[in-house]
Amino acid sequence: ASTLEVAEEVAAHEAKVTASFYALYETALKEKDYPAQVMLQWFITEQAEEEKNAADIVASLKLIEAQRTAVLMLDHQLAKRSGE
């Protein structure tokens, strides 16, 4: 698989994880489980960020697809994020 294909699979997985959190949250609402709703809201917020990051990487890879060496620049940029 290409780097883009792998990134697209990651983005799809993140979307699946988000859907799972939403389903759990819906259950917590239905059951009136307020502590679970609070906890799940934190996870949903974090997951939204992860889904956005994955989508941003896919978008970047699509932009640089024609210039293979630009992947190294993207790798360098992503490596700087580990301290966040």
C-alpha positions as CSV (number, residue, x, y, z in Angstrom):
1,A,0.0,0.0,0.0
2,S,1.1,3.5,-0.6
3,T,1.6,6.1,2.2
4,L,-1.7,7.7,1.1
5,E,-3.6,4.5,1.2
6,V,-2.3,3.8,4.7
7,A,-3.3,7.3,5.9
8,E,-6.7,6.9,4.3
9,E,-7.1,3.6,6.3
10,V,-6.1,5.4,9.5
11,A,-8.6,8.2,8.8
12,A,-11.4,5.6,8.2
13,H,-10.4,3.8,11.4
14,E,-10.6,7.1,13.3
15,A,-14.1,7.7,11.9
16,K,-15.1,4.2,13.1
17,V,-13.8,4.9,16.6
18,T,-15.7,8.2,16.6
19,A,-18.9,6.4,15.6
20,S,-18.3,4.0,18.5
21,F,-18.0,6.8,21.0
22,Y,-21.2,8.4,19.7
23,A,-23.0,5.1,20.1
24,L,-21.8,4.8,23.7
25,Y,-22.8,8.4,24.4
26,E,-26.3,7.7,23.0
27,T,-26.6,4.7,25.3
28,A,-25.4,6.9,28.3
29,L,-28.1,9.5,27.4
30,K,-30.8,6.8,27.1
31,E,-29.8,5.3,30.4
32,K,-29.4,8.7,32.1
33,D,-25.9,7.8,33.1
34,Y,-24.6,11.3,33.7
35,P,-21.1,10.3,34.9
36,A,-20.6,8.3,31.7
37,Q,-21.8,11.2,29.6
38,V,-19.2,13.5,31.2
39,M,-16.4,10.9,30.7
40,L,-17.5,10.2,27.1
41,Q,-17.6,13.9,26.3
42,W,-13.9,14.1,27.1
43,F,-13.2,11.1,24.8
44,I,-15.4,12.6,22.0
45,T,-13.5,15.9,22.2
46,E,-10.2,14.1,22.0
47,Q,-11.4,11.8,19.2
48,A,-12.6,14.8,17.1
49,E,-9.0,16.1,17.3
50,E,-7.6,12.7,16.2
51,E,-10.0,12.5,13.3
52,K,-9.1,16.0,12.2
53,N,-5.4,15.1,12.4
54,A,-5.9,12.0,10.3
55,A,-7.9,14.0,7.7
56,D,-5.2,16.7,7.6
57,I,-2.5,14.1,6.9
58,V,-4.5,12.6,4.1
59,A,-5.1,16.0,2.6
60,S,-1.3,16.8,2.9
61,L,-0.4,13.5,1.2
62,K,-2.8,14.2,-1.6
63,L,-1.2,17.6,-2.2
64,I,2.3,16.2,-2.2
65,E,1.5,12.9,-4.1
66,A,3.3,14.1,-7.2
67,Q,6.5,14.9,-5.4
68,R,7.7,11.9,-3.5
69,T,10.5,13.7,-1.7
70,A,7.9,16.1,-0.1
71,V,6.9,13.1,2.1
72,L,10.1,13.6,4.0
73,M,9.1,17.2,4.7
74,L,5.7,16.0,6.0
75,D,7.4,13.4,8.1
76,H,9.6,16.1,9.7
77,Q,6.6,18.3,10.3
78,L,4.7,15.5,12.0
79,A,7.7,14.5,14.1
80,K,7.6,17.9,15.7
81,R,4.0,17.3,17.0
82,S,5.1,14.5,19.4
83,G,5.8,17.1,22.1
84,E,2.3,18.5,22.0
